[in-house]
Amino acid sequence: MSTQVSPVLNTNRLVLAVPSGSAESAIFEIHSDARTYEHRPDLIMKSREEASALCNEWQHKWAEDGIGYFVVSRKDEKGADTCNVIGFCGVRKSVEQGKDVLNVYYRFSPESQGKDFAKEATTAAIEWGREECPDLPVVAIIDPANTASIRLAEKLGFTLDAGSGVPGDYDVYRL
């Protein structure tokens, strides 16, 4: 693992940064928007306390593993970070079917969807994660009803690992 504690990744249009306490508001805004959970409305975030707990969990994973989920914001026309959070993505260490893996995650505001921001950011996060943990396979855990997430996973090169996952709950896609 790298000794770099707080990486910042840059793509052509985006900045990916380790979450700070100031990310709580954006976490709540995006995760409480019913449009981001059309496939599973029961998962909509209901309180700011949940956002605070999720932010703390993400920060803890970074501190523990040196890898995790990023806060994604857009750059302005000069390439500077606007600090306008449009989503979250990254990979973190997890265990799937008894094996250590990097679990990919992405969740973006409805307004930013359809513009390839999620693909751009997640591609950068996966590349970085593979450099940090080259021996771990990358998986995506996806609700079979979440067709938008499946489409993005397939654009990223993931394929369904038939027979894995939990029937009726989630499927596993592998890179």
N, C-alpha and C positions, 0 to 999 in steps of 0.2 A: 504494500500500500504506500502511496505517496505521502510525503511529509507535509504536503500542502494542506492547510486546514480549511480555508474558505475559498474555494475556487470560484472564479467568475468566468463563464463561458460567453463568447460573443459569436453570433452568426451575422449574416448580412443585415438582417432587420431586427434582431433580438438580443437581449441580454438575459442570461440565466445566472441567478445568484442564490446563494444559500439563504434560506428564510431567516428573517429577523422578527422581532416582536411586532414591528410595523406591518408585517404581512398579514396579521390577524384579520384586519378589516377586509382585505381582498379575498382571503380564504373564505370568510363568511359570505361575502357578496356573491362569489362564484358558486360555492357549494350550497347556498340556500336558494339559488335560482332554479325554479322548477324545470326550466328548459334544459338544464344540464343533466337532469335525471328523469327524462321522459320514459326511459325504459324501466326505472325502479323508483317511483315517487316516494316510497317508504324510506329511501336513503337521503332525502333532502335534509340538509343541515338546518336545525331548528333554533339554535341559540348561539350567541357570541361566545358563550362558555365552551361550546363544542369546537368553535374555530380556534379558541385559545388552546384547548387541549390538543387539537390536531397540529397546530404550529409547534407546540412544545414537543410533541412526539417526533415531528420531523427534525427539529433541532437536536433532540436527544440522539436520534439515529445518526446524524452527522457527527456529533461529538463521539459517539461510540464506535462508528465504523469508518468515518472519514469519507462517506459516500451517502447520497440520499436524493431527495426530491428538491428541485429548484423552483424558485419564483421566476416567472418569465415576464419580462416587460419589453415594450417596443422601443426602438431607437428613433430619434428624430431624423430629419433629412441630412443632418451633419454627422450622423452616426453616434450621437450622445444618447445615453440612457434617459428616457423620459420619466422613468419610475412609474409609468402607467401600466400596472399589472394586468395582463390579459389571460394569464393561466399559470399552470404548474405542470412540471414534468420531471422525469428523472428515473434513476434506477436505484434500488436499495437492496441490501442483502436480505434474503429471505430463505425459507425452506419450503420446497414444493415436492410432495411425494417422497419425503425423507431425504431429499438432496438439496445441497446449498445451491442457490441460484441468485441472479439479479432480477428482481421483479420490476418491470417497467410500469410507469404510471403516467397518465396524462389527463388533464381536465382543464378545459379552456372556456372562457366566457362565450356565450352564444354569439355575441357581436364579432368575435374574432374567428369564429368557425368558418370554414369554406375558403380560407385565404392561405392555406398551407402553413400557417404559423405552427400548428401542433406538429406537423411533420418536420419542419425545419428545426424546431427546438428539441424534439425528441430524438432526432437523428444525432444532433450534437451531444445530447446527454448520454445516449447509448455508446457513441464512440468514446467519450471520456470515460464512462464506466468500464468499458472493455479494456482500456489502457490501465485503469486502476486495479481491476480484478480480472486479468486475462483468462484465468482458469475456470471462471464461473459462466455457465450458460445464461442467456437472457431469455426470460419468459414474460408473457403477458397473460394475466388472469382476467378473463372477460366474460361478463354475463352474456349468454347466448342471445338475449333479446336486444343487446346493445349493438345494433348493426353499424352505427357510425364508428364505434370503437373498433369493431372488427375490420371495417374498411380501412381505417388508418393503420391498424396493425399489419394488414396485408400490404399496404403501400410501403411500409417500413421493412417488408421482407419476411414477416412472421408467417408461419403456416400452422394450421390446426394440428395439434398432437392428439389425434383421434383416440378416444377411450380414456384420456386423462381428464383431470378435473373432477367436479362433483355434478352428476346429472341433475339438471333443473336449476343449478345454482351458478356454476361457472365452468368454462372451458379453458384449457391451457393452450396457448400459442407459443411456438418456439422460433427463435431467430437462427 
